[in-house]
């Protein structure tokens, strides 16, 4: 701590991450909170990938001609695997086939908008309340989608589910990162993705037992009601409370965490007030999305970070669907793809402890690009499946790390807005990906080549970003603007 003068009175300036000193880096409270928030990732994965079983490939014959050519009047669908899908329900074949892709694209658009809206809202109104709104929206829209009889209403409700998914992803992750100490932030941010993988792996289980799309939609939506317990259990983050000068609430929150973690509570009030006073000289104000673009360093960082998110989402969702185009048992194929990404997440746990964020992002972008470039020139077969799978794993590892990277790179007052903008960019990538896959109709080499270009560019863009491994989280716009500059200036000396 350091003594400074403010309004003629001595002020103790708290050095380092005093919240971490008060609560510990990772204790019983942190573990309980992580397990609680991790639950949001199961429905995130299930809803994001649900299109695989809402609109799986189906065969049909035309009632008028007895074959499957287009145009097709009175199609008769093969119900031996799926009894009813959205394709069957609304005849999404021939000149209406594009509507299958549209409903997923609009879901991703919802996720995009939700990421931005909930990201901005949680910087302004706290992390907890927007999370609760997103949970309620996800339950109500998801259940309603199971009963509507019309395609456009179904698609609109899926859009709302997508918006809620974006909200739970953004707010949940920031809550965890603002509680967990620097020492464990990297590992926790990676482990946070494991429930996504497990949710992805559970999806074919739901698909296997619920072959009617309406039953399937209801089955994946009802379990989300367990998240209503967040109304009673999820706290507001002390970092946000302090940033908004709600000091008394921050003190109570920190005392509660410290008690659960069996940490001393005697000096918490004094430490919080001292830290609050020490940051007042920075004229701390509520941040908004425009603050990310007002100053040159933050502007460079958010543009580069957003491009990275777009590239890895574009590849992960695109190449995952590309692998799904292969023949075989759809339930086994989806489960296998999910298992591969789980292995990638487990691998990332060790990698983030050894390598810096910047290094990981650059290396795995290049691995992904290399695999896809090779995939474009070899014939389809076992080799193409292996290369595509490596590309999926590499892009997912980048996806895992950029979550952490983004959290560490931006200050508290605009952190959720930064993740919201980045997640929005990721949705743009995932919205483009289905149309890239359709390029197979022109030439088989076109999709992998198109998927390879963005991660290659992203690898070089990442050189513009500073390293954040082991750094303390910044709080103010001023601290965020200066972050990384000192390192570069010292390097030049």
N, C-alpha and C positions, 0 to 999 in steps of 0.2 A: 504494500500500500504506500501511497505518496500523499503528502500534505500540500494543498493548493489553497489559494485565496479566492473566495467567491462572495461578492457583496459584503466585503470586509470581514467575512467569517472564515475560519479554517475549515476546509473540506477534505475528508479522507478520500483519495482516489483509489478505487479498487483495481488492482492489476490482475490480468489474466481472466479466465472464465470463472467468475465468482459463483455462478449458479452450480457449476460442476463441483466447486469446492464445498458448497453447502450440501448438495444432495448426493455427492459421489458420482463417479463415472457411470456405474451400472450396479444397481442394487435390486432388492426385492420389488420395490415399486416399479422400477424400470422394466423388469421382467414381466410383471403383471400387466403393465400398460402396453408393452409390445405384443403380448399374446392377445390382448383385447383388440388392438388396432389391426393386427394381422388378419383377423377374421374378415375384414373388408375385401381382402384380395381374392378370396374364393369366388364370390359372385362377380368380381371384376373379370376374372378369367373366363368364367362360365358364360356370362352375357356377351363378352367380346367374341368368343369362339362359337357361340350358340348357332350361328348361321350354318355351320357344318351339318347340324342335324335338323334345323328348321327347313333348309333347302338342300338336302343331299342329292346327288345324282340319281335320277329315276328313269326307268325305261317305260315306253308307252307304245301303243299302236293306235292308229286312227280308225275310228269307227266306220268312216266312209270308204277308205281304201285298203284297210288291213295292213298297212305298213306304217312307218314312223317318219314319213317325209312331211315337209311343211309346204303350204299351210295344212293344218290338221284340224278337221272338224270332229267333235265328239271324241276326244282322246280317251283311251282306256289305259289306266296306269297299272303297272306291276306293283302290287301291294304285298309281295312276299316278304320284303324286309321292313318297309315303312308303310303303315296303314294309311297315314294321311300327313302330307307335308304342305307347306305354303305353295309349293309348285303345283301340287294336285288341287289344292283348295281353290286357287285362283288362276289355274291354267297358265303358269308362267313358262310357256314353251314358245318356240318359233319366234314370232315378232314381239312377244311379251317376255322373252327370256331375260332381257336386260334388266327387268324389274327385280330379279333376284339380286343382282349386284347393287342396284339402286337402294334397296332396303338396308343392305349392309353399309353402303357408303353414307347414307343418312344417319345410321347409328353412329358411325365414326364422326360425322359432322356434329352430332349431339355431344359426343365426348369432347370434341374440340371446343365447342362453345361452353360446355360445362367446365372444362379445365380453366378457361379464361375467366368466366363469370365467378365461379367459386373461388378461384385463386385470388382475384381482386377483392371479393367480398370478405374472404378470411383475413386479408391484410387490414381491412377496414373495420370489421366487426368481430374479429377473433377467429380462432381455428375451430372451436367447438360448435358454435351455432350453425355455420354453413355445413359442417359435417352431418349434423342432425337433419337439416333440411334435405340434404342429398340422400340420406338413408330412407326417409319417408317417401321421397319421390321415387326412389328405386323400387320400393315395395309396391306402391300403389300403381305405378305405370306398368310394372312387370306382370302383376296379377291381372290387371285390366286387359293387357294384350292377349291373354289366353282366351278371352271370351268374345272379343269383337269380331263381327262377321264380314268386315270389309277391309280390303288390302291397304288402302291409304290410311285408315284409322290405325290399323295394326302397325304400319310403318311409322306413323307419328308417335305412337306410344313407345315404340322401340327407340325413336329419336330421344324421347324424354329419359328412357332408361340409360341411353348413352351419355346424356348430360349428367345424370346422377353418378354414373361410373367415373366420369371425369372429375366430379366433385369429391368423391370419396378417395380417389387416388391422390389428388393434390393435397387435400387437408390432412388426411391420415398420415401421409409420409412426413409432412412438416411437423406434425405433433410429435412423432417419434424422434425426429432429428433434433428438435428443440429441447427435448428432455435428456436424451442420451449424451454422455460425455464424449469428448474428442477421442479418447483412447478406444472406444468401442463403436464409434459412429460408422466406420467403414464396414465392419463385419455385420452390424445390425442392418445396415442399408441393403446388404446383399441377402441376408437371411429373410428380410422383408419380402423378397421376390419368391421365396419358396412356396408360400401359400398360393401364389398365382400359378405356379407349376402344378401344384397338387389339385387346384381347381380345374386346370386344363385336363389333368388326368382323370378327374371325376366326371368330366363331361360325357365321355362315351358310356359311362355307367348309367347316367340319366337317359342318354339316347337309346341304350339297349333295352331298358325296362319301360320306357315311354316312347312308343313308336308313332303315336299321334302327336302332331306338332302342338296342338292345344294343351294336351296333358303334359307334354315336355316343357312348354313355356311356363305352365303353372308350377310344375315340379321344381324348376330352377329358381322360381321367384319366391315361393312361400318360405323356404329356409332363411331368407334374408331378414325375416321378422325378428330373428334372434338379436339383430343389431339394434333393436329398439332399446335394449338395455343401456345403450350409450347415453340416453337421457339422464340416467342415474349415476353412471360410472366414469364417463370421460370428462377430464378436467380441462380448463383453459390453460395454456402454456404460460409459465412465469415470464419467459422471455417476451412474449407479446404484451403481457400486462405491464411489464416494466417499460417496454418501448412506448406504450400508450400512457405512461405515467399513472397507471392504476396501482399505486405502490402498496396500499393496504391489502388488496386482493392478492398481489404477488407474494407478499410476506406470508399470508395464511397458506397459500398453495405450497410454498417452499417449506414451511414448517411441517405441513402434512407429509410431504415427500421425505423430508429428513427423518421424521419419526419412524416411518415405515422402514426406512433404510438404516435405522439405528445410528443416526448421525446427530451431533450436538446441535441444539436449536437456540442456544443462548444469544448468539451474536447475529442471527439472521436479520432481525429488524435493522440493526445498525449497518450491516453490510449492504442491504438493499437500499437504504436511504443514502448511504455514501455513494453507491454506484449510480443511483438516480441523480444525485447532485453532480457527480463527475461528468455525466453525459449531457447535462443541461447546457453546458457551454457550446455544445454542437448544435443547439437549437433543434433538438429532435422533433420531428413532425411526422404525421401519418404519411406513409408513402403511397404512391399509386403507380400504375403501369408506365406512365409517362416519365417518371423519374429514372427508369431504366435506360431511357434514350437521351436524356438531357446532357449528360457528361460523357466525354469521349471514351474513357476506360470501361465504364459500365455498358455503354452502347456497343462497343466492340465485343465485350464478353457475352452480352445477351444475344447478339446476332450469331456469333460463332457457336454458342451453346444451342440455340434453337435449330441451327442447321444440323448439328450433330444428332439431336433428337429426331429430326425429320428423316435423316439418313438411316438410322438404326431401326426406326419403326417401319419405314418403307421396305427395308430388307427383311426384317423379322416376319412381319405379317405377309408380305408378298411371297417370300421364298417358302414359308410354311404352307401357304395355299398352293404354291407350285408343286411341292412334294405331294400334296393331297390330290393332285390330278392323276397320280399314278394308280394303276389298277390294284385291286386287293380288297380285303375286308375293311370297311370304313371304320369300324370300331377299333380294330387292331392298329390301323394306320394312325388314327388320331392319338391313341394311347401311346404308341411308339414315339410319335413326334413330341408329345408332352414329356415323355421320359428323357428324351435327348436334351431338351431345354433344362430339365431338372438337373441333369448331370453338369450342364454348363454353369448353372447357378452355384452348385456345390464347388465346382472348380474355381469360380470367381471368389469364393470366401478366402481361399488361400492366396489368390493373386493380389487382392487388394491390400493384404498385409505386407506383401513383398514389394510390389511395384507402385509407383505413383499413379494418380488418376489419369493424368495426361498421357503417360506412357501406355497404359492399358488401352485407352481409347484409340490411340494411333495404331498400335500393333494389331488389335483385333479388327479395326476397320480394314487394314491392309490384308489380313488373313481372309476376311469375308470377300473382299474385292477379288483377290487372287483366285479363290475357289470358284467364284462365279464366272470369271473370265475363262478359266479352264473348262467349266461346265458348258460354256457356249460353243466350244469347239470339239467336244467329244460326243460320240453317239450315246443315246439314252440307254440306260441299263443300270447294273449294280453300281458302277463307278459314278454315274450321275446322281444316284441316290445318296451315296456317301459324301460327295462334294457338296450337294445341296444341304445335307444335314450339318456338315461342318460350317457352312455359311450361316445356317439358322442359329447354331450354337454361338458362333462368333458375334453375330449381330445382337443376340440376346445378352451376352456378356457386356457388350457396349451399353445396351439398354439399362442393365443393372447398375453399371458404374456411373452413367451420366446422371442418374437420379441423385446419387451421392455427390457427384461433382458439382451439380447445379446448386444443391443445398449449401455446400461449403463456399461457393463462389460469391453469393449475393447476401447483402445485409438483411437483418431481421425485418425491417420496415417494408421491404419489397421482395422478400424471399418467396412468398407464395405467388406473387404476381409473376416472378421470374419462372417459377416452375409451371405456372399456368400458361405463360407464353410458350415455353418450351414444349409443354404437353400439347398445346395447340398445333405447333409445328409437327409434332409426332403424328397427330391425327391427319394432317394434310398428307404426310407420307403414306399412312395406311389407307387413305381414301384413294390415292393414285394407284396403289399397288394392284387392285383387281383389274384395272384396265390394262396394266402392263402385261398381266398374265394372258389376256385375250390376244396379245400379239403372237401367240403360238399359232394362231390360224394363218398368219402371214409366213412366219418362219420359226422353226423350233429354237434357233439360236438367239432370237431377239429378246425374249424375256430375261434370260440370265445376263446377257450383255447390258441391258437397260438397268437391271438391278445392281450390277457391279460398279457402275459409274459414280453413283452418289457416295458410297462409302469410301471410294478412292479420293474423291474431292474432300470429303469430311476429314480424312486423315491429315491432309495438309492444312486445312482450316484450323484444326486443333492446335497446331504449333503456335497460334496466336494467343492461346489461353495460358494463364499462370498455373502452376502446380498448387494444389490445396491440401495435400496429404499432411496431416498433423497440425494444421493451422486452426486457430480459434475462430469461431463464428463471429462475423462482424455484426454490428447493430445498426449504425447510422449510414445514411447515404454517403457522407464524407469518408467514413471508414471503408465502405465498399468501393468508392472511387480510387482510394489510395492503395487498395489491396493489389498486390502483384507489382506495383510500380517500384517499391523499395527493393524487391528481389532483383528486378531488371537493372536498376541503377547500381546496385552492389555488384552485380555480375560484370557490368561494364567497367567498373573501377578495378 
